[in-house]
Each structure stands twice: as C-alpha cells, then as structure tokens.
Amino acid sequence: MKLKKKISILILLLITSIAAAQIKFEAKVSKQTLGINERLRIDFEMNKDGDNFNPPSFDGFTIIGGPNQSVKNSWVNGVRTYSKIYSYFIAPKKRGNFTIAQATINIDGETYKTSPIKIEVTAAVDKPKDPNDPNYIATENIHLVAEVSKTNPYLNEAITVVYKLYVAPNTGVDNFHEIDSPRYNDFWNQNIPTNGSKVQNGTYKGEDYRFLVYKKVVLYPQKTGKLNIEPLSIDVSVRVPTNRRDIFGSRLMTRVNRTISAGKKTINVKPLPETGKPVDFTGAVGDFKFNVFASKTALDASESLQVKVAVSGNGNLKLFNLPKVSLPSSLEVYEPEHNEQVKTNLSGMQGTISDSYTVVPQYKGKYPIPSISFSYFDLKTKSYKRLSSNEIIIDVKNGPSSTEASGDGTSGLNKAKQRVVLNNDQFAFIKMKTNFTSIKPSYFFKTNLFWSALLFPFLAIPLAIVIRKKKAVRDADVYGNRIRKADKLARKYLGSAKKSLGKKEAFYIALEKALHNYLKAKLHIETSDLSKDRIIQLLKERQVEDAVVNNFVSIIENCELARYTPITTVTMKEDYDKAAKTISLIDKQAR
C-alpha cells in the first residue's frame, strides 16, 4: 500500500512538472542589428494567458508604437494551441550595444521572465523604398545633404563639410534634434558656429526647395589614403500632405517622425610630394609669412629682451612646430612661451602662432642671432617654399667683460700676455712686528647657551613625534592628497586664464589652451588627437564620471562659442570656476 502511494505521488509530481514545463514566455525581435535610422519590433509571446505583464524599460530606445495585443486560438487534431503577444515598436536613440532587459508576467501564480536580448545599433543604413508608405512620402520631401568642399585634398589641407537640411515647399518641419554625430576619425576637426542661420530658397536635384545650413565643420586630414566621414543623423518631426481634404477643399496634413542621415563620404587624401621636401620640413601646409625679431637690440647686461619667432597666414597653424632659435652660449635663454592667435572659419585656420624667448645677456659685447628658416608646402604652386629670417645683432653696451664673449670678438687666450713687474715692496703688506694684549678667558660650561643646547634635543623629541604623526596622517589621507594635488594642478594650468579675466577673447583662448594642455599632460596624447569624441572616449576609459566628462566638453564648446557672442565678466568667472572644478574632479577620478 505504501509503495502504491509513493508511485502515485511520483506520477503526480511528474505530471505537474511536465505541465509547468509546457508554459512558455519569450521575447522575439525583428532583428538584432539595425541602423540608427531603422525601427525595431519586439514581441513578448506566451502560450498561456497571464496577469500583471511588466515590459522592460527599453533603455537606449524610444517607444514609438505599442503595446499592441493579439491573441490566437487554434485547434488541430483536437489539440488546442493558444498564443498571446504584446508587441512594441521602438527606435534607437544613439549608436552602441544595448541590452533589452527581462519582461515579467504571472501565470497560474508563478512569475515567468524572458531572457535579455542584446541589440547592436550601427550607423545609418540605406532602407528599401515603399511608395505607399506615408513615411516614404516624408523621406522624399526632406533631405539632409553633406557638401564636401574637396574630396581629394593633400595631407593637412583644410576641407569643409556643410550639412544642409532641404525641405520641400509643401512640407513642414516642427522640430529636429541630432541623434548621431559623425566621428571624424583621422581628421583634426572644428565646428563652425551656425547661430542665426536663416532659411533660404534653393534647389535640390533640379526642384525648388527651402534649406537651412544645419552644421559646418572644418577638417584637416591627418592620414593619407581613403578616409571615411561617417553620416550625420537627425530626428525630424515632419508634416506632410495626405490625400484627404477638409470641408474647404484644403489638403489635410499628417505628422510623422523621421530619422534622416547625410550619406557616408569618402575622402581620398594625397601624400605630400617627396620631391624637393626640405630636411627641416615639419608638416606646415598653406600660405604663410615668417618673421623673427627682437624687442630691442641695444641694452645693458642683466637686462632682458624678447626674441619672437612667428608664423602667420592661412593653413594648419595648430598642427606643426615652429623652428628653434640658435643663440650664443653666453646668453641666458629661457624656455619659449607659445602663443596662438588663430581663428577657424570655412577657409580653415587663419592667424598667427609664435614662440617668445626671454633672453638675458650676462656680459657686454655684440652677439649675433643667426638666420633661421621655415619651410612649408604651398597649395597654390603645389611646391615647397623656404622662408629665412635676417641676422640680428644684439649690442650689450654696459656690463662685465667676458673672455668668452668680448666686444671685438676675440677671446682672452688670443690677447697678448702682460709682463709681470717685480719690486722690493711686493711683500710690504705682511706685518713683521706684532702687538699682542691679553684677554679675559670666557667659559661655555654652565652658561645659558650651554643648558639650552643640552636640553633642546630632549624638548625636540616630542615635537618631532607630533610632526611625524601629523605627516603620517596626511600621507594616509589618500583622498585628501588627491584633492590637494588636483587643486594645485588646476591652479597651475588655469593661471594664464585667470590673468585675462575681463578680456573675453584672450580669456577664452587661454582657457581653451589650458584645457588642451591639461589633457595632453594627463592622457599623454598629441594635439591631433584632441577631438571631442576622442576626449570623451579617453576620459570614459579612465573611469571618469559621465557628468564630469560632459562638463569638460561643454567648457570647450563654450570656449569656441564665446568668441563670437557677447560675454560678461561674471560669465567668464563662472566658466573659470567650472573649469577649475572639472580639472580637479578629472584628476581625482581618472585611473
């Protein structure tokens, strides 16, 4: 009897487990890889009805449709098949790898979960055309075009990319926002502000359109060969006409959201010719002028003068090194101060860069500053050019003489030796007779100084212990030390910017330079790597918080925009404080 009871219980448990195993709740997607301009369908399907369905949060996506519910019931050979589906249509917000989390539902008192699904969102892709789709009508009436000034430039030659948004006359645009920015890999890039850009009339493929200049970018290629410019994608709310009309006969409009992209562009970058390339060529490409001058040519010893090496013109001014000045060894020379007064527009970089050397002569004499040369590649003639400076003579009139640098150019070794003249009084300064007097002896023992010297080591021991403990506590305070180090670093890099507070252009140039110099020192990167996307990538790799990264990028963008907009001293002080705080946070968080 007991055996039969055990068998019955075992059969009941087996039937229950089989019934439970037959319940299915799973998530299915239309595709696992899609472009930023595509839509994704996800179905949550179950084979038995349940309660309390909870969808996932869909992080990284926007829900544009759903939930839509459908139920299927069928009988085949006396067997019932049941299916219930919750469907969603979602659109990606940006590129990257995302995970759609689990959905949950209660069936027969049990909670069931779907498996997480990984989704990859890529750059925009070409989509098949469907003339019967209302979205297709919107797609045909609005276009984002990337106009490239030159597709086969030389290495380090400026090219411009102008993004224009074309809209058909019978189409309206309510709003738009950028969802995917191009990553200009292998290009030095800078955005040109388009503030105040107005809608203009033009043509697109021979038809009348209205257009708006959405974005302008100046690029300097840093590699040769075929380089790709990724597409720019924006999300647009469009109003397009339909076949329906109102009671007055006017055509009704419908609103649709579309993600449009400027197609990927390929730039074929030519290398600079090897024929005729100067030995001292450092990569300058453009049209330049070269000048070397001294602040004064006549002075006294120990006075200072400035020797300035400057290159001005139009070209890749921020992407090459200036030639060095060679000065006589008897002149004391300090490290040069680099200065950039460069503006970037659709023609590229324009302005002046310079190295200013502080020179302090120690001895009187005449010192030549030899001629130096600067080489660059001229895009107009497609040949290399060399510019040379004039020799400069520095005349030091008053001061001590030196055998290494004399006024007539001769050294002490070449001058005639003077004859030594002896006489009978040459030892007269030695006194042969003395007059000694006795003095009272003084004793150090048991004096105040004696007791002080004796007791001082014993008194100093507790003091040394206290100081050592405080130092140990300070050394153990890793977080506090990082704060002090970060604050000191911020003051170091932002010193020149603080001196220029109140002078808008000089302040923001100094602030931008300070931020770039800090990044180059902190992340060990070159100037050519200082693009916004590269900065964000490197800081995130160093585990810097997203809020701090966004603050740093916004400060750099403020530096670019502030040169073209009115700024008050209060705003400059806020930007300075924000920059100091951000540098301090980066230095504390970066690993």
ZIDAKA-V79928 format. One record per residue. N is the residue number from 1. RES is the residue in three letters. PSI is psi in degrees with one decimal (999 if undefined). Layout:
n->{N	N}
res->{RES	RES}
psi->{PSI	PSI}
This chain:
n->{1	2	3	4	5	6	7	8	9	10	11	12	13	14	15	16	17	18	19	20	21	22	23	24	25	26	27	28	29	30	31	32	33	34	35	36	37	38	39	40	41	42	43	44	45	46	47	48	49	50	51	52	53	54	55	56	57	58	59	60	61	62	63	64	65	66	67	68	69	70	71	72	73	74	75	76	77	78	79	80	81	82	83	84	85	86	87	88	89	90	91	92	93	94	95	96	97	98	99	100	101	102	103	104	105	106	107	108	109	110	111	112	113	114	115	116	117	118	119	120	121	122	123	124	125	126	127	128	129	130	131	132	133	134	135	136	137	138	139	140	141	142	143	144	145	146	147	148	149	150	151	152	153	154	155	156	157	158	159	160	161	162	163	164	165	166	167	168	169	170	171	172	173	174	175	176	177	178	179	180	181	182	183	184	185	186	187	188	189	190	191	192	193	194	195	196	197	198	199	200	201	202	203	204	205	206	207	208	209	210	211	212	213	214	215	216	217	218	219	220	221	222	223	224	225	226	227	228	229	230	231	232	233	234	235	236	237	238	239	240	241	242	243	244	245	246	247	248	249	250	251	252	253	254	255	256	257	258	259	260	261	262	263	264	265	266	267	268	269	270	271	272	273	274	275	276	277	278	279	280	281	282	283	284	285	286	287	288	289	290	291	292	293	294	295	296	297	298	299	300	301	302	303	304	305	306	307	308	309	310	311	312	313	314	315	316	317	318	319	320	321	322	323	324	325	326	327	328	329	330	331	332	333	334	335	336	337	338	339	340	341	342	343	344	345	346	347	348	349	350	351	352	353	354	355	356	357	358	359	360	361	362	363	364	365	366	367	368	369	370	371	372	373	374	375	376	377	378	379	380	381	382	383	384	385	386	387	388	389	390	391	392	393	394	395	396	397	398	399	400	401	402	403	404	405	406	407	408	409	410	411	412	413	414	415	416	417	418	419	420	421	422	423	424	425	426	427	428	429	430	431	432	433	434	435	436	437	438	439	440	441	442	443	444	445	446	447	448	449	450	451	452	453	454	455	456	457	458	459	460	461	462	463	464	465	466	467	468	469	470	471	472	473	474	475	476	477	478	479	480	481	482	483	484	485	486	487	488	489	490	491	492	493	494	495	496	497	498	499	500	501	502	503	504	505	506	507	508	509	510	511	512	513	514	515	516	517	518	519	520	521	522	523	524	525	526	527	528	529	530	531	532	533	534	535	536	537	538	539	540	541	542	543	544	545	546	547	548	549	550	551	552	553	554	555	556	557	558	559	560	561	562	563	564	565	566	567	568	569	570	571	572	573	574	575	576	577	578	579	580	581	582	583	584	585	586	587	588	589	590	591}
res->{MET	LYS	LEU	LYS	LYS	LYS	ILE	SER	ILE	LEU	ILE	LEU	LEU	LEU	ILE	THR	SER	ILE	ALA	ALA	ALA	GLN	ILE	LYS	PHE	GLU	ALA	LYS	VAL	SER	LYS	GLN	THR	LEU	GLY	ILE	ASN	GLU	ARG	LEU	ARG	ILE	ASP	PHE	GLU	MET	ASN	LYS	ASP	GLY	ASP	ASN	PHE	ASN	PRO	PRO	SER	PHE	ASP	GLY	PHE	THR	ILE	ILE	GLY	GLY	PRO	ASN	GLN	SER	VAL	LYS	ASN	SER	TRP	VAL	ASN	GLY	VAL	ARG	THR	TYR	SER	LYS	ILE	TYR	SER	TYR	PHE	ILE	ALA	PRO	LYS	LYS	ARG	GLY	ASN	PHE	THR	ILE	ALA	GLN	ALA	THR	ILE	ASN	ILE	ASP	GLY	GLU	THR	TYR	LYS	THR	SER	PRO	ILE	LYS	ILE	GLU	VAL	THR	ALA	ALA	VAL	ASP	LYS	PRO	LYS	ASP	PRO	ASN	ASP	PRO	ASN	TYR	ILE	ALA	THR	GLU	ASN	ILE	HIS	LEU	VAL	ALA	GLU	VAL	SER	LYS	THR	ASN	PRO	TYR	LEU	ASN	GLU	ALA	ILE	THR	VAL	VAL	TYR	LYS	LEU	TYR	VAL	ALA	PRO	ASN	THR	GLY	VAL	ASP	ASN	PHE	HIS	GLU	ILE	ASP	SER	PRO	ARG	TYR	ASN	ASP	PHE	TRP	ASN	GLN	ASN	ILE	PRO	THR	ASN	GLY	SER	LYS	VAL	GLN	ASN	GLY	THR	TYR	LYS	GLY	GLU	ASP	TYR	ARG	PHE	LEU	VAL	TYR	LYS	LYS	VAL	VAL	LEU	TYR	PRO	GLN	LYS	THR	GLY	LYS	LEU	ASN	ILE	GLU	PRO	LEU	SER	ILE	ASP	VAL	SER	VAL	ARG	VAL	PRO	THR	ASN	ARG	ARG	ASP	ILE	PHE	GLY	SER	ARG	LEU	MET	THR	ARG	VAL	ASN	ARG	THR	ILE	SER	ALA	GLY	LYS	LYS	THR	ILE	ASN	VAL	LYS	PRO	LEU	PRO	GLU	THR	GLY	LYS	PRO	VAL	ASP	PHE	THR	GLY	ALA	VAL	GLY	ASP	PHE	LYS	PHE	ASN	VAL	PHE	ALA	SER	LYS	THR	ALA	LEU	ASP	ALA	SER	GLU	SER	LEU	GLN	VAL	LYS	VAL	ALA	VAL	SER	GLY	ASN	GLY	ASN	LEU	LYS	LEU	PHE	ASN	LEU	PRO	LYS	VAL	SER	LEU	PRO	SER	SER	LEU	GLU	VAL	TYR	GLU	PRO	GLU	HIS	ASN	GLU	GLN	VAL	LYS	THR	ASN	LEU	SER	GLY	MET	GLN	GLY	THR	ILE	SER	ASP	SER	TYR	THR	VAL	VAL	PRO	GLN	TYR	LYS	GLY	LYS	TYR	PRO	ILE	PRO	SER	ILE	SER	PHE	SER	TYR	PHE	ASP	LEU	LYS	THR	LYS	SER	TYR	LYS	ARG	LEU	SER	SER	ASN	GLU	ILE	ILE	ILE	ASP	VAL	LYS	ASN	GLY	PRO	SER	SER	THR	GLU	ALA	SER	GLY	ASP	GLY	THR	SER	GLY	LEU	ASN	LYS	ALA	LYS	GLN	ARG	VAL	VAL	LEU	ASN	ASN	ASP	GLN	PHE	ALA	PHE	ILE	LYS	MET	LYS	THR	ASN	PHE	THR	SER	ILE	LYS	PRO	SER	TYR	PHE	PHE	LYS	THR	ASN	LEU	PHE	TRP	SER	ALA	LEU	LEU	PHE	PRO	PHE	LEU	ALA	ILE	PRO	LEU	ALA	ILE	VAL	ILE	ARG	LYS	LYS	LYS	ALA	VAL	ARG	ASP	ALA	ASP	VAL	TYR	GLY	ASN	ARG	ILE	ARG	LYS	ALA	ASP	LYS	LEU	ALA	ARG	LYS	TYR	LEU	GLY	SER	ALA	LYS	LYS	SER	LEU	GLY	LYS	LYS	GLU	ALA	PHE	TYR	ILE	ALA	LEU	GLU	LYS	ALA	LEU	HIS	ASN	TYR	LEU	LYS	ALA	LYS	LEU	HIS	ILE	GLU	THR	SER	ASP	LEU	SER	LYS	ASP	ARG	ILE	ILE	GLN	LEU	LEU	LYS	GLU	ARG	GLN	VAL	GLU	ASP	ALA	VAL	VAL	ASN	ASN	PHE	VAL	SER	ILE	ILE	GLU	ASN	CYS	GLU	LEU	ALA	ARG	TYR	THR	PRO	ILE	THR	THR	VAL	THR	MET	LYS	GLU	ASP	TYR	ASP	LYS	ALA	ALA	LYS	THR	ILE	SER	LEU	ILE	ASP	LYS	GLN	ALA	ARG}
psi->{-43.7	-36.3	-42.0	-38.1	-40.4	-40.0	-39.0	-44.7	-41.5	-41.6	-40.5	-44.5	-38.4	-43.8	-40.6	-43.2	-36.1	-41.1	-41.1	-36.6	-22.6	-15.9	127.9	139.0	109.5	159.3	136.6	139.7	153.9	-29.7	155.4	-7.8	124.6	160.0	163.3	-21.8	10.7	169.1	154.1	133.3	134.6	129.3	133.2	108.3	138.4	152.2	9.6	139.5	146.5	-175.3	163.4	54.0	126.7	110.5	164.4	174.8	-13.4	47.7	133.6	-0.1	158.4	130.2	118.2	-4.8	142.1	170.1	136.4	132.9	134.3	144.6	134.5	131.4	128.1	151.7	123.4	116.7	40.4	2.9	127.1	133.6	125.8	140.8	131.2	131.8	132.3	121.3	141.1	147.7	124.6	154.0	136.1	146.9	-28.7	171.0	156.5	-174.4	127.7	159.8	122.6	118.1	-177.9	142.8	154.0	155.0	150.6	124.4	120.4	39.9	-3.1	147.2	124.4	147.0	146.4	165.2	143.9	146.9	129.6	132.6	134.7	125.3	120.6	-174.7	168.7	145.2	158.2	132.6	144.4	147.2	136.6	102.6	-17.3	-5.9	127.9	-32.4	-31.3	-37.0	-44.1	-39.7	-37.2	-18.4	-5.2	135.6	142.7	119.9	134.8	113.2	116.3	129.0	-32.7	131.7	-4.9	62.0	170.0	162.7	128.6	17.9	136.0	136.4	156.6	145.4	118.9	119.7	122.6	135.5	111.0	133.3	131.0	153.5	-34.5	20.6	141.5	151.0	119.9	-48.8	164.8	154.9	151.2	132.3	-14.7	111.5	143.0	145.5	107.6	71.2	138.2	17.9	139.2	131.3	152.6	131.9	140.9	124.7	141.7	28.4	134.1	12.2	132.8	156.0	133.4	162.0	139.2	-165.7	147.5	116.5	42.7	-0.3	152.6	131.8	160.6	148.2	156.3	131.0	109.5	-40.2	144.8	136.6	136.6	130.3	140.4	109.2	136.3	0.8	157.4	164.2	-164.1	116.5	138.4	136.8	116.6	155.5	149.3	134.7	133.9	150.4	126.1	135.4	113.3	139.8	119.3	152.2	151.6	179.0	-4.4	151.8	154.9	-175.3	-16.8	0.9	-1.8	144.9	134.1	149.6	151.7	149.9	132.0	152.0	129.5	142.8	115.0	153.2	145.8	128.0	154.1	136.9	144.9	125.9	125.2	102.9	123.5	140.9	155.0	143.7	145.0	-24.9	123.9	8.2	122.6	154.7	-35.2	15.2	128.6	12.1	9.0	128.8	123.5	-144.4	112.1	162.5	147.5	136.0	139.6	125.5	156.9	145.7	-28.6	153.2	-5.5	125.1	176.6	162.2	147.2	-7.5	160.6	154.3	162.7	128.0	119.1	129.3	118.7	141.0	128.6	158.5	-150.2	120.9	-161.9	63.3	-33.2	3.7	18.0	166.1	145.1	150.9	152.4	151.5	135.6	117.0	154.9	148.8	-20.3	-0.9	131.1	120.3	134.7	161.9	138.3	149.6	119.2	134.9	136.9	121.0	80.6	133.4	146.0	123.5	-164.9	-16.4	-5.4	-162.0	137.8	138.6	-148.0	138.5	148.2	153.6	125.2	117.7	131.8	123.2	132.7	107.7	144.4	-23.8	157.3	156.4	-176.5	127.4	124.1	138.5	107.4	159.9	137.9	159.7	157.8	131.1	143.6	163.2	120.2	118.8	-25.6	-46.5	-8.6	44.4	165.2	144.0	148.5	129.8	135.7	147.8	164.2	153.8	138.9	133.2	122.9	118.2	108.0	110.0	-45.1	138.4	174.4	149.4	158.6	140.4	-16.9	-22.5	93.3	164.1	-33.2	4.7	4.4	153.7	164.2	-27.2	-25.4	-11.7	153.5	137.8	139.2	146.5	136.5	123.6	125.4	148.6	171.4	-14.2	19.9	-19.1	20.9	-19.8	-10.9	121.1	127.5	-19.5	143.7	163.5	87.1	144.6	147.1	148.0	156.0	127.4	146.0	145.7	138.1	-28.8	134.4	15.5	168.5	-39.0	-35.9	-50.7	-36.8	-44.4	-32.3	-41.0	-19.9	-45.0	-37.5	-36.1	-29.6	-23.3	-50.3	-38.3	-41.5	-36.0	-44.4	-46.5	-40.8	-39.7	-43.2	-38.8	-39.3	-40.9	-42.7	-41.1	-32.2	-18.6	78.4	-44.4	-44.2	-39.9	-39.4	-36.9	-47.6	-41.2	-42.4	-41.6	-39.0	-38.9	-41.1	-43.6	-35.6	-48.7	-26.9	10.3	-47.1	-33.6	-38.2	-35.0	-23.8	9.7	132.2	-21.4	100.9	-59.1	-45.5	-37.4	-48.7	-29.1	-45.5	-38.3	-44.1	-41.3	-40.1	-42.8	-42.7	-43.7	-37.3	-45.3	-42.3	-39.3	-37.1	-42.9	-3.4	53.7	162.1	168.6	-35.6	-16.8	1.8	56.4	159.1	-46.5	-38.2	-40.0	-47.2	-44.2	-47.7	-40.6	-39.0	-34.9	-30.1	9.9	33.7	138.0	148.8	-39.9	-39.7	-41.0	-45.1	-38.1	-42.0	-45.0	-38.7	-33.6	-42.9	-41.9	-36.8	-38.5	-37.6	-41.3	-29.8	-20.8	-18.2	3.0	152.6	133.4	136.4	164.9	-33.6	-43.2	-40.1	-42.6	-39.5	-42.8	-36.7	-47.2	-40.0	-40.1	-43.1	-42.7	-40.2	-43.7	-43.6	-42.6	-40.9	-42.5	-28.7	-34.0	-29.2	134.2	999}
